[in-house]
């Protein structure tokens, strides 16, 4: 029942009370009382000023002060209906009985009148734009609508596609944006937004149309890009065509593709920690692998994972320990623990060669060592140790004879883990030689996070200014060839190439 109807019924009830309670007794000079009270807005209890207060039967008429209070004096004893009336609010009535020489109190909570309330404006669709082809299985819907009275607006999105008869409804949306995934690759979608202020009938937008790219089949390169404070994983082909794999509403990074499994493993923030997830190459079928034991280290942004070829086990560090777990979340195993308590930050594993390559460091990320050990924990080789500065990136060649890494040759160390002159090196475990491959690296920049190309003729890596805040870009370099640096993807980092 509407508020106005309830008020009308209340008035009728009050008048009936007054009718049956009337009498012809004469009022003496002391048979007067006082009506006091206050008026507030329903919902927020804000005092209402200048509300007209009157009674039936008629006595004096007064108005509320700045605190919403009022007083009617010298009211003859008897039963009354007290009325509170002001523009833009529904008039209300409260019954009261005035007694001699004593005040009675009346409280009003006035509802906002909706008689002249106007509906929100027709929603205007902003994104996806009409007939846009999304390069992702995620859509970020945006639109605009306003309410003339400033009422809160609630939105509903209706989403359909040309692949099935599904009708998706996303209701009770309070902001003019909404993110949804996964979309169907290769599908055409139709979407419409309705807006309501809870008072008027919903207002419908025009129907918008957009398409989703077909499944990428040649995207062998992965990288991470920061969007609005979150890391988002993309795939791309060598011509630069990109495809978004993870939601920009989540923080996902450090992708590693496994060819045999035809899936991608990656890290994703889950509250204050990170977990390992897997997904298909098109970003669908996401699955959380870890739960009770999760990757950890001196800096969650500076640890990596490894998924060796032809295995269903993913390797990850937890401070001074190295674990592996099956991609179905089962079979958690402790594989190795450092002998000196140093943290494991980066790993590269070859199961068929009984080889584990580790980068270890102290709690601040320094006092770095790169070593290779067997699965039974025996030291095989020491690649780097006893140096100052940071190491970022670690990869193992297909032959398991070469190790690629990045090291800050400046030896600089700071609380914010800034690097000044990181260069890429290849260590040959057979010849036991180290080669600098950061040919023509621009001064004042860092080469970070290097990965071998599938044919190992190239390295793919991140280059960025050493100021620690500038944009990061992914480059490739042909190993041993001068002037072969090539920009692949802008605003990108943490590459993988399988």
Secondary structure, 3 states (H helix, E strand, C coil): CCHHHHHHHHHHHHHHHHHHHCCCCCCCCCCEEEEEEEEEECCCCCECCCCEEEEECCCCCEECCCCCEEEEEEEECEEEEEEEECCCECCEEEEEEECCCCEEEEEEEECECCCCCCCECCCEEEECCCCEEECECEEEEEEECCECCCCCCEEEEEEEECCCCCCEEEEEECCCEEEEECCCCCCEEEEEEEEECCCCCCEECCCEEEEECCCCCCCCEEEEEEECCEEEEEEECCCCCEEECCCCCCCEEEEEEECCCCEEEEEEEECCEEEEEEEECCCCCCEECCCCCCCECCCHHHCCEECCCCCCEEEEEECCEEEEEECCCCCCEEEEECCCCCEEEEEEEECCCCEEEEEEECCCCCCEEEEEECCCCCEEEEEEEEECCCEEEEEECCCCCEEEEEEECCCCCCCCCCCCCEEEEEEECCCCEEEECCCCCCCCEEEEEEEECCCCCEEEEEEEECCCCCCEEEEEEECCCCCCCEEEECCCEEEEEC
